[in-house]
Amino acid sequence: MNASLSIGDLTLSPPLALAPMVGLSHSALRTLALELGGVGLLFTEMLSVGRLPQENASVSPFLLRYPEEQPLFYQLFVSPGQDVVPAVERLHQLGAQGVDLNLGCPAPNLRKQGAGCALTNDREQVRHTVAMLRAATRLPLSAKIRLGATLHEEELVDFCRMLAGEGVDLLSVHGRLHKEKFCRRPRWDWIGKVKSAVNIPVLANGGIFSVDDARKCLELSGADGLMLGRGAVCRPWLFAEIAREIYGVSCPPTSLSLADIYFRFVQLLERFRPERRLGRLKQFTHYYGQNFTFGHHLAIAVQTSSSVEQALERAHQFFSRNKR
Ligand SMILES: Cc1cc2nc3c(=O)[nH]c(=O)nc-3n(C[C@H](O)[C@H](O)[C@H](O)COP(=O)(O)O)c2cc1C
């Protein structure tokens, strides 16, 4: 397995990415993943191309970033007809290592704006948006897609070839259709159809929660690398395990307990303004609690807290009863 992947001047080593996730892929989780090792590429959550130029980087929780968070691609969602240039210029000022276009999010609020996977209803609009982005930056340009509205190999492959032809340097493919829920098994073999059809690197995404999943996904997709979402929130050390066991990268296993890792995350959250911490802690805990048989007790305790202090007191109680 190739332990590094080049995209222009950038080397992903190893080719393992933390997925863009609203409320989760922020500075604290990115830093935690980097500290535990094995992650080769970071993404922001999706950012509005219209609002980005006005965001105040010194207070915005979406733009908060520390220098060690590299390489970092900023993900944009774009509605039909929106100008991308001011947002891309902003990303240059922010020191982005890459720009990612969201073509896969089916959330109703994005659908209403014609962005995310709704943008793909109009292929010419996608072509135009990618061409605008390509003209606006020399940074690596990536796109994140799902498999389409219906399973149709020729359409999928044509669409991906069009993206590559317009200058997309890297594709992240979430192996589900637009309307498919997370409870459905991702179609890793369909990611393979994209991989064999395009001459740019492909990251496979969806349903990777263990080293075995990662191995199987790579076998079925032949992808150049993997993108982990929820699996990396539940187990931020999973990148290191995959890097070690599949890519042969020297990443020592962590000696930290589950509680140590949780409270390190809490410490990293202190980078945010106080009013921005509790929501992010609740969202993280929802996934992290899944490491325990009775993790829903932790999730509910934190979920129903009205302050970070209360949440932490309850979390301390939970971890003192559940040592691992
Ligand atoms: C809470 C949450 C927020 C998400 N936000 C985004 C997003 O901002 N942009 C995006 O492209 N995908 C987003 N996704 C989708 C993930 O990037 C990923 O494609 C999906 O979770 C499947 O991968 P996984 O099974 O590894 O989690 C989000 C997923 C979750 C669970």
Ligand as a Chemical Component Dictionary entry (heavy atoms), coordinates in Angstrom:
data_LIG
# 
_chem_comp.id                   LIG 
_chem_comp.type                 NON-POLYMER 
_chem_comp.pdbx_formal_charge   0 
_chem_comp.three_letter_code    LIG 
# 
loop_
_chem_comp_atom.comp_id 
_chem_comp_atom.atom_id 
_chem_comp_atom.alt_atom_id 
_chem_comp_atom.type_symbol 
_chem_comp_atom.charge 
_chem_comp_atom.model_Cartn_x 
_chem_comp_atom.model_Cartn_y 
_chem_comp_atom.model_Cartn_z 
_chem_comp_atom.pdbx_ordinal 
LIG C1  C1  C 0 -22.461 15.567 11.809 1  
LIG C2  C2  C 0 -22.013 15.463 10.388 2  
LIG C3  C3  C 0 -21.734 16.604 9.673  3  
LIG C4  C4  C 0 -21.316 16.518 8.333  4  
LIG N1  N1  N 0 -20.958 17.660 7.673  5  
LIG C5  C5  C 0 -20.445 17.576 6.416  6  
LIG C6  C6  C 0 -19.906 18.720 5.769  7  
LIG O1  O1  O 0 -19.848 19.828 6.322  8  
LIG N2  N2  N 0 -19.444 18.572 4.496  9  
LIG C7  C7  C 0 -19.454 17.354 3.865  10 
LIG O2  O2  O 0 -19.007 17.262 2.716  11 
LIG N3  N3  N 0 -19.910 16.250 4.473  12 
LIG C8  C8  C 0 -20.379 16.334 5.737  13 
LIG N4  N4  N 0 -20.756 15.201 6.380  14 
LIG C9  C9  C 0 -20.553 13.894 5.727  15 
LIG C10 C10 C 0 -19.185 13.315 6.108  16 
LIG O3  O3  O 0 -18.130 14.099 5.617  17 
LIG C11 C11 C 0 -19.037 11.892 5.569  18 
LIG O4  O4  O 0 -19.159 11.917 4.175  19 
LIG C12 C12 C 0 -20.091 10.950 6.134  20 
LIG O5  O5  O 0 -20.218 11.111 7.535  21 
LIG C13 C13 C 0 -19.758 9.487  5.818  22 
LIG O6  O6  O 0 -18.499 9.157  6.334  23 
LIG P1  P1  P 0 -18.336 8.349  7.739  24 
LIG O7  O7  O 0 -19.159 7.106  7.618  25 
LIG O8  O8  O 0 -16.857 8.111  7.826  26 
LIG O9  O9  O 0 -18.875 9.256  8.800  27 
LIG C14 C14 C 0 -21.191 15.259 7.699  28 
LIG C15 C15 C 0 -21.493 14.107 8.432  29 
LIG C16 C16 C 0 -21.882 14.189 9.759  30 
LIG C17 C17 C 0 -22.142 12.928 10.526 31 
# 
loop_
_chem_comp_bond.comp_id 
_chem_comp_bond.atom_id_1 
_chem_comp_bond.atom_id_2 
_chem_comp_bond.value_order 
_chem_comp_bond.pdbx_ordinal 
LIG C1  C2  SING 1  
LIG C2  C3  SING 2  
LIG C2  C16 DOUB 3  
LIG C3  C4  DOUB 4  
LIG C4  N1  SING 5  
LIG C4  C14 SING 6  
LIG N1  C5  DOUB 7  
LIG C5  C6  SING 8  
LIG C5  C8  SING 9  
LIG C6  O1  DOUB 10 
LIG C6  N2  SING 11 
LIG N2  C7  SING 12 
LIG C7  O2  DOUB 13 
LIG C7  N3  SING 14 
LIG N3  C8  DOUB 15 
LIG C8  N4  SING 16 
LIG N4  C9  SING 17 
LIG N4  C14 SING 18 
LIG C9  C10 SING 19 
LIG C10 O3  SING 20 
LIG C10 C11 SING 21 
LIG C11 O4  SING 22 
LIG C11 C12 SING 23 
LIG C12 O5  SING 24 
LIG C12 C13 SING 25 
LIG C13 O6  SING 26 
LIG O6  P1  SING 27 
LIG P1  O7  DOUB 28 
LIG P1  O8  SING 29 
LIG P1  O9  SING 30 
LIG C14 C15 DOUB 31 
LIG C15 C16 SING 32 
LIG C16 C17 SING 33 
# 
